[in-house]
Amino acid sequence: MATGVFAIGSDGGDDAIMFDTTVSADPGSWPVVRVGFGALDREEFCVQAANFQAWANAEFRLLHE
């Protein structure tokens, strides 16, 4: 299981949407990542946006690898 992540929701399916808090002490700099609930390994993270504001600016679209 990944440490230093904070789940904020899901994609309505098998993936969690999370903040990666290990990048910075500043919450405004936490990347938004997507990862399967069963995976939770950092190498499986798919970065959705550099931070929450960038994700909001992209209308909360979810990217797929």
N, C-alpha and C positions, 0 to 999 in steps of 0.2 A: 504494500500500500504506500502511496505517495504521502510524504509529510510536507507540510508547508503549503497545502492547498486548502481553499475554502470554497465548498460547493455553493452555488447560487441557484441551481436549478437543473433542468434536464432538457433535452431536445424533444421530449415527448415519447422517446423510444429508449434505446439502449445506451445513450451517451449522457454523461454529466457535463454541465457547464460550470467551470470553476475559475477562481482567481488563483494565480500562482504567486503566493506571498513571499517566496524566497528571493525574488528579484530585487526587492527594495523594501525599506521600512515605510515608504510613502505609499499609502493605499491608491493614490492617483496614478501610480506607475505600475500597478500590478497588471500583467497581461491576462486576458480572458482566454482560457483554453477549453478544448473539448476533448473528452476521452471516454472510452467505454467503461461502464460501471465495473465490468469484470477485469479490465486491464489495469488501470491506475498506475502504470509505470511511466516515468517521465519520457522515455523514448517513444511512447505512444501518444503523447500530447500533440494536439493539432491547435496551434495558436489561431485564435479567431480575430483578435485585435490586440494592439499594443497596450491598451488600457480600456476601462469602461467607457470613457468619453468617446474614444475612437470607435468602439463597438456601437454606441448609441448613434453616432454620426453615420454609421453604416446601416442604420435602421435595424440593428440586432440581427443581421443576416448571419446564418451559420454556414461556414465553409466546410467543404469536404476535401479530403486529400485525394 
